[in-house]
Amino acid sequence: MNLAIGLSIAVILGLSALAVRLLLDRRAECAEWDRLAALQPDDPDRFAPEMVADLPEPARRYFTYTIRSGTPLLPVAIIEMTGEFGLGTKEAPRYQPMEANQILAAPEGFVWAMRTLRGLPVSGSDAANWTRFRLFGLIPVARLGGDVDHSRSAFGRYVAEAAFWTPAALLPGPNVTWVPVDEDTARVTVRHGSLEQAVDVTIDGEGRPVEVSFQRWSDANPDKIHRLQPFGGYLSEFRDVGGYRLPFRVEAGNMFGTGAYFPFFRADVSNIRFPGASPSL
């Protein structure tokens, strides 16, 4: 009887500790979400083609397609999505249907909160400072972050995603530069503190960014060693959102452009909005 009581107490204490950790994680997630949302400018400038007149031709084509003239420049967006997330490998992808909400505020950060809709009940979030995912809402299955490797890897992700969903964040400035790669590709380099990331954006004839690729700092390899390796994906199904033309279908993964490419992220966007912006946007 005493053993049974002891085990029961241990289980209760363990579950209580997990519940407290979950509460603290969610508070941190909400605090970071609110911090990033507050970065939206109250009185934004408006886009004019003259702002990109000195950029390489593919970059000019990109901006004049993705941002209509006169549109408020809003670098912070909230993206709601469904889709599939691969929990396995290229050979056995183990795709799980998922839904997620994300706030994107390059170069400051992002939060991507996800949960699976079938199969293993996995939920949690990715951010500039952490990766935290749980099984059954409580049991940790991934808890990473708080180091230079994670920050560098995350920075690559959300700079690349800015090319998808927040082109206003990539307009040229002291910490954002563009150079030509070829007639349909331009390379944007973003610097933020000690972090730096270059991303190649491939544009079609009308200016749609149909492909985004970069060298990402990652340990998603058999050696589990952080190193630069190809990452990227494809964008499609562009729609108008308050003066922006943005992709509502995204596929991305590791080893992009090689035979080992594994598109573990396949998302269908249901809504894009700009926190703090006029309701008409």
N, C-alpha and C positions, 0 to 999 in steps of 0.2 A: 504494500500500500504506500509506504513512504517513497519507494522508488517511482511509483506511478505519479505521486504528487510532485516529486522533484522534476520528473520529465515534463509534466504539465506546466509547471512554473517556468521551466527553461524554454518551452515552446512559446508561452505567452510573452516572456521577456524578449525572445528573439523576434516575434512578430511585432511587438511594440517598437523595438529598435528600428525595424524596417519601415514601419509606418511613420516614425519620426523622421527618418532619413528622406522618405518620400515627400513629406510635408516641407522639409527644408529645401529639397530640390525644386519643388514647384514654386516656392516663394522666390528662389533665385531665378527661375525661369521667367516668372511674372515681372520681377524687378528689371531683368535685362530687356525683356520685351518693351516695357514702359520707357526705359532709358533710350532705346533705339527709336521708338516712335516719336519721342520728344525732339529728336534731331531734325525732323522735318521743318524746313524754314517756314516762318509765319507769313512772310511776304516774298515769295520766290520771284526771281527773274523769269523772263519768258524767252523761249527759244527763238533765235533768229539764225538763218543760214550763215550769216557773217561770222558767227561764233566758231564755225568749223572751216572757214574758207581756206585756211593755211594748212589743213590736214591732208594726208595722202588721199587720192581719189576714192579708194574703197571705203575709207573712214568717213569721208564726206557723204558718200552714198548711203552708208549705214545710218548716220545721224539724220539726214534729211528724209529717210524712210521711216525710222522709228519714232521721231519726234516731229510733229507738225509745227510749222511756224506759228508763233504766238502762244504755244503751250507752256503753262507754268512748269518750271524745272523742279521736279520733285524726286529727290534721291532715295526716298524711303518708301517701300511698298510692302503690302501684305498679300500673300499669295495663298489661296486655298486650292487644294488638289486632291485627287484620288489617283490610283494607279497600282503599280506593282513594285515590290522591293525584293530583290534577290538576296536570300540569306545563305546561298551556297556558292557554287563555283560555275565557271563557264560550262563545264561538263554536266553538272547537276545543279542548276540555278536555284531550285526551291523557291520559285516566285510566290510571294504572299500578297494578296490584295491589301491595300493600305489606304488610309486617308491621312492628310497632314495639313497643318497650317504653318506658314513661315512668315517671319518678318525679315526683310533684307535691307541693310543699311550700310553698304560698302562706302568707305573702307573701314567703318567702325565695327561692324559685326553682323551677326544674324542669329536667329533662333529658328530651328525646324523641329516642330513637335509632331510626332507620328504615332499611329497605332495600326496594327494589322487588323483586318476585318474577318479573317478566316484562318483556320489552322492554329498554330501556336499564337497565343495572345501576347504579343510583344508590343510594348509602348515605351515612349521616352522621348528624348530630344538630343539634337546636335546643336552646338553653339561654338562661338569662337574660343571659348575657354573649357568646354567639356563635351564628352559624349557619354550619355547616360541612358541605358535601355534596361527594361525590366520585363520579367516573365510574370504573368498573372497580376500585373500592376505592382508587385512588391519585390520579387526575387531578382536581384541584380544579375544581368547576363553580360553587361558591358559597362564599365565605369572607367573612363579615361579622361585625360586632359590635364590642364594646369602646368604644362611644360612647353618648351620651345618647339619640339617636334609637332605637337598637336596644333599649336598656334599657327605654325607655318603651313601645315596641311590644310587647316580650316580656311586660312586666308586665301589660298589658291581657289578653294571651292567658291567662296562668296564673291571674289572678284570676277571669276568666270560667270557666275550667275547674274551679276550686274549687267553683263552683256546681253543676257536673256531679257531681264525684267525691269532693270532700272538704268536705262541708257543715260539719263541725266547725271548719274554718278560718275560717268566715264568721260564727260566733257573735258577738253584739255585744260590743264592748269599746272601749278607748280609741282604737284605730285602725280600728275597723269600725263603721259606722253604717248604719241602714236607715231609709228614708222611703217612704211610700206613693206610687204613681203612679196606679193605679186599683184597682178592686175585685179584680182578679186579677193585679196586677203590683206588685212592690216593687223599690226601687232600693237596692243595697248599694254603699257607698263604702269602699274600702280604702286606707289610707295606710301607706307604708313608706319611711322616710327622706324623700327629696325626691320620691318617686313617689306618685301618687294616681290611682285609677281607679274610676269609677262603672259599675255593670253592672245592667241591668234583667233581672229574673227573672220570667217569666210562669208562673203556677201554674194547674193545672186544679182542678176541684172537690174532688178528693181530696187535693191538695197536691203532685202531681207537677210538677217544674219542666220544662215542655214546650218552653219557648222561652227563650233567653238572648241578649241583644243589648246592644251598647255602641258608643260612639264610640272607634275604635282609631286610635292614631297610626301611620300607615302610608304607604309610598311605592308601594303596589300600585295605581297609577293611571297613565294615559297620560303624565302629566307627570313621573313618577318623582320627585315631591316629597313629602316627609313632611308630612302634614296629618291632621286628624281626619276619619274617614269611617266609615260604618256597617259593622259586622261582627257576625256572630251565627250562630245555627243552631237546630236542632231536636233534642230529646232524646226517646228512646222505649225500649221494651223494658226496663222497670225490673225489677230482681231484688234479692232480699235478699242482703246480704253482711255477715255478722257484726253484725247490728243496724242496718245502713244499708240504704236502698232507693235503688239507683243505676242510672243508664241504661247499657244495654249496646249501644245504637245511637245514634250521634252524626253529625250532618251539619252542616257549618259552612263559612262563606266570607265573602268580601268583598262589600260593598255590600248587606248584608242588609236586607230590607224594601223594596228598590227593584227596578226592572226589570232592573238590571245585576247582580243577585245571582248569584254564581258559587260553588256549593258545592264547592270544590276538595278538601275533606277529608270523607271518608265512611268511618266506622270502625265495625267490629263488635268489641266487647270480648270477649275470651275469658276473662279472669281479672282480678280486682281483689283486692289483698291489702294489708295494712298492716304495713310492716316493724317489727320489734321487738314486735309485738303478740302476745297469747296465740295459740297454734296453733288454738284453737277459733274464732277470728275469720276 
